[in-house]
């Protein structure tokens, strides 16, 4: 891909990586502040803790998506070799497993399962 100079591609890749890191940290801070306000208001119960874990998990999931995108750009546009492609495949497999695990942790079900009627009712009342 000779359209963009390699230095610019490195800058783009690093920017996307930093955005992913910022999203993960932001999700952690947001979830923690939200839960801390519930603790101060003496409303820290089991559903509040689950919401905290879900907030943090969503931040991690979104950040991982950015990090995978940066890895794909770096592999395909900057260093297109079989070795870098194999490394990318390993990274994507590991991050996909992490994403799947976090999705199950956040939602309490496999991504391909329909939400239970109890979950649908809770979401419709919010």
N, C-alpha and C positions, 0 to 999 in steps of 0.2 A: 504494500500500500504506500505508494510514493506521493500521494496527494499532500499529506502533511509531513513536515519535517519530524525526525525522531525526537528532537528535544521538546517539541510541542506535544507530541503523543505522550511522552513521559510526564509532562506537566498535567495533561488531561487525566491520565491514569492516577497520578498522585492526588489530584484534586478530588476525584471520585472516591478514592480510598479515604481521604480525610473527611469527606462528607459522610461516608459509612460509619467511620469512627465517631463523628459528632452525633450522628443519629442514635447510635448505641448509647453513648454517654447521656445524650438528651433524654432518651427513653428512661434510663435509670434515674436521672435526676427528677424528671417529671413524675414518674411513678412513686419515687420515694417522698417527694414533697406532698403529693396527693394523699399518700398513706399517712404521712406525719400529721397532716391537717385533721385526718380522721382520728388519729390517736389523741391529739390535743383536744378535740371535741368529744372525746370519750365515746367514739363510735367505731372503734377498732374491733370488729368482729370477724368471724370466719369469712363471710362474703367480701368484706373489705380487704382482707389479706389475699383472697383469691384474685380480686381486682388488681391489687398491687402486683402480684406475680404475672398477671395477664398484661398489664401495662409494660412491665419490664421485658417480658417475652416478646411483645409486639415490636418494641424498639430494637431488640436484638435481631428479630427476623428481618425487619426492614433494612437495618444496617448490613446484615449478611448479604442481602440482595445487591446492595451497592458494592460491597467488596467482591462479590462474584463478577459483577459487571466490569469492575476495574481489572480483575484477573483475565477476563476474556479479551478485553481490549489490549492488554499488555501482551498476551500470547499471540493473538491473531494479527495485530497491527505492528507490533514492535519486534518480536522475536519468533517468527513462524518457523519452528523446527519440530521434529518429532519428539525430542526430549522435552521441550517446553509444553508441547501438546499433552504429553503423558503426565507431566506435573500438573497441568491445568485439570486434566481428567480426575486425578486424585483429589485435588482441592475441591472440585465441584462435587464429587461423591461425598467427601467428608462434610462439606457445608450443606448438602442436600439432606444428609442424615441428621445433622444438627437442626436444620429447619423443620424437618418432619417431626423430630422429637419435641421441639419447642411448640409446634402447632398442636400436637396432642396434649402437651402440658397446659397450653393456654385455653384451648377450647374443650378439652376433656373428651375428644372423639377423634377418630381418624379423618383426614381431610375428605375422603370419598364418602363418608357416612353423612346421612341427613341429620340435621339437628333434631334433638328430641322435642316433643311437643312442649315440654316444660321450659326448655331453653327458648323456643319460639315465643311462648307466652310472655316470658320475662322480657324479651327484646321488644315485643310489641307494646308493653306497658311503659317503656322508658321514654 
